[in-house]
C-alpha cells in the first residue's frame, strides 16, 4: 500500500514555488487503459467535518491519454475526472493528472476504483464565457468578472484581474470598487511613482487559460512597465459548486530595486459592508464596525498580524460576507533566506467614496532595497458566505478548518 496526502485543491502551476511553499504530494501509479481493476484509492475524512463537495487530484501513468473515472466500491455509478495535465515521458508513457469531485461524511472512509472509461458529467458545472483573458466565470454561488470593464487610458488596467463579483444567492449583489478592479494585488510602488498591480502586466506577458467542467484556471506571468525588475506571476482557480475561488501569486526580484510599498492579498470594495472580522491572538474573534468609529486608526496602532488565518467583511443587515482564508504565505528568497520586509502586517484602509479594503503590507511606506533573488508568495481562498447573526464567523471558521485539513487519499495497489 502506498500512502500520500492530497490537498483538496489542484496542484500549483509551474511558477517556481520554492522553499516553504505549500506543496502538493502526488504518487504516480502505473495504470493501463482498459484494465479497470488495476488500482483503487481510499479517501479518508479525518477532521470530523461533513464535506458535501470537495475535489481531490489523482495522478497516474498510462500508455496513452484516456478519460479516467472513479467508481465507488460496491457501486455502479461512474464519476468522470477532468484532465488537468498530461506529459509524455522518455519511456513513452504519459503522466496524467485528473481532478474528481467527492462527497464524504465526517470521519468517513470511501474506496473508489480508478477506471479508464468515459462517463457524462452530472450536476452543476462551471460556465465560462468570453475568450482570452476577457472572461466571466459562473457557478451556483457567484459570477466572477475578469474583463477589462474598469480599464481606462488613465489607469492602464488589463483584462485577467477580478473586477467584480456577483453574489447569486444574495439577490445578485455586486461587489466591486466602482472605478478600478476590486482585486488589487500583488502591488508595488517606487518612490515618487504610481503604484502598480498585476492588472498592469504588459500585453506581451504569458497567460494560460484552461477550462473544464470542475475547474478553470487562469495563469499569468510577466512584467509591468517601469517595474521590469519584478517578475510577477499569479493564478486564479474557480470551481464548480464551491462558494470560493483561490488565487496564488509570486513576485521574484530579477534585479535589485528600491520600493516604498509592497503588498499582496488585497481586496478593495465600495461601501457595501458594515463590519470587519478576524481571529484575535487568544483564539477569540474580533468584530469591528467599518464606519462611524475609529476602527481604521485603532488598527493602525494595534495592527492585525501579517499571518492572521483569515479576514473578512460582512453586511449585518443583508447578511452576506466576503473574506480571505490564508492558505500559504512565504517570503523566502531564492537562496533560502528571508526576503526583506518593513513593518509587515495586515492593514484595513479607508478609501475615497466610502470604500474600504484590506491588504497584507510587506513593505510599509519605507524606502527599502529589495535585492535580486528576493521572493514573495501567497495563496488565498476567497469565500462568500451568509452570516449567522448569533455567530457571524461560524462559516468562515468552518471553511478555514476544511481547507486546513484536506482529505487523505491512499493508493491501493492491485492484488
Secondary structure, DSSP 8 states (H G I E B T S, - for coil): -EEEE--SS----SS---TT--------EE--TT-TTSEEEEEE--SS--EEEEEEEEEEEESS----EEEETT---EEE-EEEEEEE-TTS-EEEEEEEEEEE-TT-EEEEEEE-------S---EEEEETTEEEEE-SSEEEE-SSTT--TTT---TTS--EEEETTTTTEEEEBTTB-SB--SEEE-TTS--EEGGGB-TTSEEEEE--SSEEEEEEEE-BTT-TTEEEEEEEEEETT-SEEEEEEEEEESS-EEEEEEEEEEEEE-S--SEEEEE-TTS-EEEEESSSSSHHHHHHHS-B-TT-SEEEEE-TTT-EEEEEEEEEEE-B-TTSSB---BS-EEEEEE-GGG-EEEEEEEEEEEEEEE-TT-EEEEEEEEEEEE-BTTBTTHHHHHHHHHHHS--EEEEEE--
